[in-house]
Amino acid sequence: MHCLRFSVMPWAVTVLLAVASGCGRYHEDDWSRAWPARVPASGVVRLDGEAVDGATVVFVTERGGKFYNAVGRSDSSGHFQLKTFRPKDGAVPGTHRVQIEKLTFSDPPADLPPEASYTPVETSHLPKRYRSPKTSGLTARVTEAGPNEFVFELSTK
C-alpha cells in the first residue's frame, strides 16, 4: 500500500500543477488580448415561416478601421450561435450587416472514372439577395447588455 501511494503522488502533483498554471485549451497572448470584447449572440433563421437547417449566418461590423465577422450555422430548428474568434464567444458589440446563405454541392457520379475531373454543382437554397451583407437588407444591433437574440424571417417573395 505504501508503494502505491508514492506511484500515484507524482501523477497527482502533475495534474495539480497543470491546473494551477492555467493549462487550458486556449493560450492568451498579446495578440488575443488585443481582440475587441465579444458578447453572446444567437438567433433563428426562417424562410417563409419554416426553420432553415444548415444556413451560414455572418454578422459583419467595423470598429476602429477593422472589420470583424461573427459566424454561426443553423441547426434543424433554425437556431444558431455566433463565434468571432473562439467557439460561442459571440459577436463584437455594434451594428452589424448580416448575410445568410445555405449552399450544397453535388456529389460526383458513382461511375466517374478516378482520373476524370469533376466540378460540383452549387445549389443555393435561399434567395440570392441574402448572400451578401450589402444586398440582404438585414442588420443586427449587438449590445453589451443583451440579450442579443435575433430572428431573421427570410422570404422567397
C-alpha positions in Angstrom: 0.0 0.0 0.0 2.8 2.4 0.8 4.4 1.8 -2.6 1.1 2.6 -4.4 0.8 5.9 -2.6 4.2 7.0 -3.9 3.4 6.0 -7.5 0.2 8.0 -7.5 1.7 11.1 -5.9 3.8 12.2 -8.9 0.8 11.9 -11.2 -1.4 13.9 -8.8 1.2 16.6 -8.4 1.5 16.9 -12.2 -2.3 17.3 -12.6 -2.4 19.9 -9.8 0.5 21.9 -11.3 -1.2 21.8 -14.7 -4.5 23.1 -13.3 -2.8 25.7 -11.1 -0.7 27.0 -14.0 -3.8 27.7 -16.1 -3.3 24.9 -18.5 -6.3 25.2 -20.8 -7.4 24.8 -24.4 -6.6 28.4 -25.4 -3.4 30.4 -24.7 -3.7 34.1 -24.1 -1.0 36.2 -25.7 -0.6 39.8 -26.8 -2.5 39.2 -30.0 -5.5 37.6 -28.3 -5.6 40.1 -25.5 -5.9 42.9 -28.2 -9.1 41.4 -29.5 -12.2 43.5 -29.0 -14.7 42.4 -26.4 -17.4 40.0 -27.6 -20.8 39.2 -26.1 -23.0 36.2 -26.6 -25.2 36.4 -29.7 -27.5 33.9 -31.3 -30.8 33.6 -33.1 -33.1 31.8 -35.5 -33.3 31.7 -39.3 -36.7 31.0 -41.0 -37.6 31.0 -44.7 -41.3 31.6 -45.4 -42.0 30.7 -41.7 -40.0 27.4 -41.8 -36.8 26.8 -39.9 -33.7 26.7 -42.1 -31.3 23.9 -41.3 -27.6 24.3 -42.3 -27.6 28.1 -43.1 -24.4 30.0 -42.5 -25.1 33.3 -40.8 -22.4 36.1 -40.9 -22.5 39.3 -38.9 -20.1 42.0 -40.2 -19.1 45.1 -38.3 -16.4 47.7 -38.5 -14.7 49.1 -35.4 -11.6 51.3 -35.4 -10.9 50.7 -39.1 -11.0 46.9 -38.7 -13.8 44.6 -39.9 -14.9 41.7 -37.7 -17.1 38.8 -38.7 -19.1 36.6 -36.4 -20.3 33.3 -37.9 -22.8 30.7 -36.9 -24.5 27.7 -38.5 -28.2 27.0 -38.0 -29.4 23.6 -36.7 -32.6 21.8 -37.6 -34.7 24.3 -35.6 -33.0 27.2 -37.4 -31.1 28.2 -34.2 -27.5 29.5 -34.5 -24.8 30.7 -32.1 -22.2 33.2 -33.2 -18.4 33.0 -32.8 -15.9 35.6 -33.7 -12.5 34.2 -32.6 -13.4 31.1 -30.5 -16.4 28.8 -30.3 -19.5 30.5 -28.9 -17.6 33.7 -28.0 -20.4 35.8 -29.7 -20.0 39.0 -31.6 -18.4 42.3 -31.2 -20.9 44.9 -29.9 -22.2 47.3 -32.5 -24.3 47.5 -35.6 -23.8 44.6 -38.0 -24.8 44.0 -41.6 -25.9 40.4 -41.9 -25.7 37.8 -44.7 -27.3 34.4 -44.6 -26.6 31.6 -47.1 -27.3 27.9 -47.5 -25.3 26.1 -50.1 -25.0 22.5 -51.1 -22.8 20.9 -53.7 -23.5 17.9 -55.8 -21.6 14.6 -55.4 -19.7 13.1 -58.3 -21.4 10.3 -60.2 -20.7 6.9 -58.8 -19.4 5.7 -62.2 -17.0 8.6 -62.7 -13.5 7.2 -63.5 -10.8 8.1 -61.0 -8.8 10.0 -63.5 -11.8 12.2 -64.6 -12.2 15.7 -63.3 -15.4 16.8 -61.7 -16.8 20.2 -60.9 -19.5 20.1 -58.3 -22.7 21.9 -59.0 -23.5 24.6 -56.4 -27.1 24.9 -55.2 -28.3 27.9 -53.2 -31.3 27.2 -51.1 -32.1 30.8 -50.2 -32.8 33.8 -52.3 -29.6 35.3 -53.7 -30.1 38.8 -52.1 -29.4 37.3 -48.6 -25.9 36.0 -49.7 -24.3 39.4 -49.3 -24.4 41.9 -46.4 -24.7 44.7 -49.0 -27.9 43.3 -50.6 -29.6 41.4 -47.8 -31.2 44.3 -46.1 -30.6 42.5 -42.8 -29.0 44.3 -39.8 -28.5 43.5 -36.1 -27.6 45.7 -33.2 -25.4 43.7 -30.7 -25.3 45.3 -27.3 -23.2 44.6 -24.2 -26.5 44.5 -22.2 -28.0 41.8 -24.4 -30.0 39.7 -24.8 -28.7 39.6 -28.5 -31.3 37.1 -29.7 -32.1 37.7 -33.4 -34.9 36.3 -35.5 -34.4 36.5 -39.3 -37.6 36.0 -41.2 -36.5 35.5 -44.8 -38.9 35.4 -47.8 -38.8 33.9 -51.2 -41.0 36.8 -52.4 
